[in-house]
Amino acid sequence: MQSMGDTLKSLEKANPALAKRLRDSKKLQEEKVYPVRYETLTVISEEHCMYGKCDGSGLIWIIDHEENKEFMKECPCKEVKKLSNRLMSARLPEEFKDASLNSFDINVYEKPESKERAANAKRVAKNYVLKFEKMRELGKGLYFFSEEKGSGKTRLAASILHAITKVYDKKEEKPLKIIYSSTADLIGEIKSTFDSESKVKSTDIMDAVKTADLVVLDDIGVENVTKFVEETFTRILDYRLQYKKPTIITSNLSIEDLDTIYKSGRISSRVEKMAFPVIMPNEKIRKKIAQKENEELLLELYE
């Protein structure tokens, strides 16, 4: 078994900062002189912990000098990470959970203009995935818009999300934090924290959405817009713009027309800076896709 001295020597090479803390702690124990009762031994990483309180693990290692014992406590970032996972897994509609760029079929559109727009949008989506590292450095996202509901906006955004997730799931050393939410659901989730019995704070949800590596905000502009709603989205977009966090947004409105819903003009100005506009076809395809899927299933049933 290694002595404390040998352990510190080994640790000195792997983690000099932590080794110094342990050495200082050992010295204090021997001298029985403690400037404070509690000392944090965790090496803080502001890059991996949004609160600057832990190393990104969600746990803080603390020593109690009076009781001469060590213990771990949860960092606030752990709850935010759990919430990020919940928002991601719970919010993506079931019909889009298997959406992929390869399965995005431009031939379901009937009008030539729609096919052309769909092909361009698909090309942009594929290149965005291929060049995501650069887009991430620049903090640039995409803004898919079309006046028609069910025109493929959410399907294409979900396809991008899945493609990027697959790439980064293989990079186990630093998986991406990705969140999908419709804007109406997000506001509902935040408002649910106003209940006195809620264990989650509104700031927990806001922090999760603000700091995620990639966020998909679906259907912006359809929620019941109030001063609170506009202020909430302004704060989220402000943070993501400032810290270059890519955001993909879908809407039935052009970026300019967002001003008809969010009267202050602050939402449109931020979206314009952080996302490239991508025009989607003004043609509904959700019903056509459902009919096609039903026809294929019927063929199997009649085999």
N, C-alpha and C positions, 0 to 999 in steps of 0.2 A: 504494500500500500504506500502511495506517495505521501511524503510529509507536506505540511502546509506550505513550506518554503518551495518545495519542488513543484507543487501545484501552481503556485503563483508564478514561478519561472515559465511553466508551460503556457499559462494563461497570458503572460506578458507578450508572448509572440503572437498569439491568436487575437487577443483583445486587450491592448495596453491600457485603455481607459478604465475598463472594468477591473483589471488587475490592480491599478493604482487605488481605486476605491476600496477594494478588499484589503489592501495593505494598510491603508489609512484606518479602515475600520478595525483591523486587528490591533493596530497600535493604540487606538482609543480604548479598546477593551482592556488592554494590558495596563494602561495608565488610569483607567476608570474616570476619564475626563471627557464628557460629551457636550459639545456645543448645543446640540438639539437632541431631543429624545428619539425622534424618528429620522432615519436617513434612507433615501432612495438609492438602491444599488443598481437599478436598471439603467443601462446606457440609453439615454433618450435620443430618438431619431425623429426630427421634425419632418423628414421626408416621408416616413412611413406612418407617423401618428399625427393626425390633424390637430390634436390638442397639445402636442409637444410634451406628453407625459410618460410615454413608454417607447419601446423599440419597434412598435408595430405589431407585436404579438397580442396586444389587448390585455396584457398583464403587467403589473408593476411590482417589482421585488423590493421589499422594505425590511429594514432591520430596526428592531426596538432595542435601543441601548440600555434602557432601564431594566427590562425583563430579560435582556440578553437572548433574544429569539428573533427568527426571521419569518416572514409570511408574505403571501402574494395577495394582491387585491386587483379587481378588474379596473381597467382604464375605461373612460367614457367611450373611447373609439371602438371598443368591442361591441357595444350595443348598436352603434352606428353601422358597423360591418354586418351584424346580424340583420339589421333592418334593410340594408342594401340588398342582401340575398333574398329577403322576403319580398321586397318590392319587385325584384327581377323575376322571381319564380311565380309570383301570384298574379302579376298584372298582364302578362302577355296573353292575348286571347288564344283560346285553344286552336282555332282555325289557322293560326299563323305559327304554331309551335314547330311545324316541320317545313316552314317556308325556306326556300333556298334560291340563290340567284340563277342556278341552272334550270330550276323548275318554273321560273318566272316567264310565262309564255306570252309573247307579244301577239301571237296569232288569235288569241281570244278576243282581241279588239277587232271591230268590223270596219271602222272608218280608216282610210289610208293615212289621214293626219294623225289619228290615234296610234296607229302602228308605228309611225315615225317617231312620235313623242315617246312612246313606250320603249322603243329601241334605244333612243338617246339616253333616256333615264336609266335603263339597264346598263348601258355602257359606262355612264358616270358612276353608278353604284359599284360595278366590278372594279373600276380603276381606283375608286375610293378605298376599297378593301386592300387592293394591291399596294397602294401608296399610303396606307394608314399611318405608318411611322412618321412620314413627312407631315401628313395632315394633323397628326397628334402634336408634333413639334410646333406647328403654326396655330394650333387650337381651332382648326377650321372644321365645320360640320356641313350638313346639307339641309336644304329646306324644300321638301316636296310639297307642291301645291296643285290643286285642281278644284274647280267649282263643284264637280260631281262627287257625291259620296260613293264609296265602294268602287273607286276607279283604280285601286292598286297601290295607293300611297303607303298604307300601313304594311301591306304585304312586302313591298320592296324594302321598306325600312327594317322590318323584321328579318328579311333575308340578309341584309348587311350585318345586322346584329349577330345573327347565327354564324356567318362566315368569319367575322372577327373573333368571336368567342372560340371557335374551333382552333384558330391559329394560336391564340394565346393560352388556351387550355394546355397546350403542349409545353408551354414555357412555365413549368411548375415553380420556378424560383420567384416569379413575380406575375401571378395571374392578374388580369384586368378586373377592375370593379366596374360592372356595367349595370345600368338601370333602365328599364322600360316602364313607362307609365302614361296612360292617357292623362291629359291635363285635368279633366273632371275628377278622375279617381285620385289624383295627387292632392287636389284641393280637399276632397272628401277625407283623405287619410290625415291631412294636417288638422282639419276641423275636428276630427274624432278625438284628437289629443286634448281638446278643451274640456272634455269630460273629467270631472274631479277624480274618477277611479282609474283613469288611463295611466299605465305604467310608462308609456312613451311620451316624451315631450315634443312639442312642435319643432323645437330646435334640432332634435335628433333626426327628424325626417328631412328638414331643410339642409342639415349638414351632410346627410347621406347623398342627397341629390346634387348639392353644390360641389362636392368633392369627388364624385365618381369619375372614373377615367373616361367613360363614354355614357351619355344619357340620350335616350330616345323619348322625346315629348310628343305624344300622338294627339292629333286633333286640337291644336291650339286655336282658341277663338270660339269653340262651341260651348264652353262652360259659361255659367251665369256670371258675367263679369261685374265685380264690385270693386270698390277702392282697395279692399283687402286682397282680392285676387290679383289685381294689377300690381300692387306693391309686392306681393309674394313672388310673382314671376320676375319682376324687375330685380329683386334681390338675388334670385337664383341666377338669372342671366348675367347680371353684373359680375358676380363672383366667377362664373365660368368664363366670361370674356376676359376678365383681369388675369386669371391664372391659366389661360389658354387650355381650357378643357373642351374637347370637341362635343358638339351637341347636334343630334339629328332631329329635325322637327317636321311634322306633317300638318297640313292645314287645308281648309277649303278656301282660304284667302291668300292673295299675293302678299308679299311683305309690305308693300305700300298700303294695302287695304286693311292691314292690322290696326291702322290708326282709326278706322271706323268703329272698332270694338274697344281698343285700349286708347282712350282719348288723349292721354298725356303725350303720346308719341315716343315714349321711352322704350317701349317694347320693340317697335319696328326698327328704331335706330340701332339697338343692340343686336337684333337678329341679322340685320344687314351687314354688320361687321363680322359676325361669327359664323355665318353659314352661306354657302353658294346656293342660289335659287335653282330649282330643277322643276320645269313644267311637266306635269303629268297629263295624260289624256283626259278630256272632258267626256268620258264615256264610262258607264257603269259596267263592271265585269263580275262583281261578286255573285250575282244570280247565275250568270253564264258558267262560272267555274263550278258552282254547286250542281247545276244541271249536268255538266260534263262528268263530274265525279259520280253522280247518281247513275248515269248511263253506263259507265264502266263497271260499277258494282252490279247493276242489273244483268249485264252480260255474264259476269261471273256466276250469278245466281241461276241463270238459265243454261249454264253449260251442261 
